[in-house]
Amino acid sequence: VEVEVGEPGPGEIRIRHKAVGLNFIDTYQRTGLYPFQMPLQLGMEASGIVEAVGEGVTHLKAGDRAAYASQPPGAYCELRVMPAKCVCKL
């Protein structure tokens, strides 16, 4: 499904993924062993390029290479907005 990804809010970043991890937890989520509410957003880790930062984000800036391996799920996408506190600079 195509969705519009907006601007990051305070404490958030927008990241364009270049690589996305696939791990056993993803298969467990797909089988229902670890239940999630629908619609399910899969993927717990990725790396890419920061496109924009929201107010208050100081450890990252647009153009930085960055990665994460944490909540919230949803790494199976090209572009997303997520909490900056979950993302580290590479």
N, C-alpha and C positions, 0 to 999 in steps of 0.2 A: 504494500500500500504506500502510495506517495503521500507524504505529509509535509507541511511547511514548517521549517525550523526557524524559530524567531530569534530575537536578540537575547543575550544572557541578562538575567536580572542581577541584583546585588548578590555577591558571593558566588556567582556562576561563571562558567566559560562556555564558549561554543567551540567544539573540536571537530575537525574533519579527519576521519579515520583513514589510515594507510595500512594498518594491519590489525586483525581481530583474532583473539585467541579462542580456541575450542578445547574445552576440558571436560572431564567426566561430569562435573556439576551441570553442564549444559545438557548432557544426555539424561541425567537424573530429572532435571526439570521437564524435559520433553516427554519422559515416560509417566510423569505425574508422581514419582517418588517424593520429590520436593514440590508440593503443590503451590501454585501461584494463582492469583486472580486473573481472569481473562479481561481484556486481551493480553496475552503473554508477551513480554518483551524479553528476549533472550540475550545472553552474552554478558560476561562479567569483567572482561579485560580487553583493552585495545591500546593502540598508540596512534599518534597522528600529529597534526599541526593545529595549534590554537589559532582560531580565526578572529575571535573577539573575547573580551573580558568584561565582566560586569563591575559595577561599583564595589570598591573595597578589596578587590583582588590585587595583591601586590607581588606574589611569587611567580606569576605568569604574565606574559604579554602576547599580543598578536604576533604570529610568526614563530613562536617557540615550538620546538619539538617536545611532545609530552606523552605521558602514558598513565594508565590506571589499571588496577586490578581489585575492584571493590564495588560495593553497592553505589548507586542503584543499578539494577540490571538494565540492559538495553543497548549493548555494544554492537549487536548485529544490525548496523546501519552505516550509512556513509557519513552522516553529520548529525550531531546532537548537542543539546545544552545539558550541562550537568554541574553538580557542586564542585567548585574549584578546590575545596579542601580534600577531595578524593583524587586529585590529579597532581603528578609530580613532573618537573621539568627534566628532560633527558639531556 
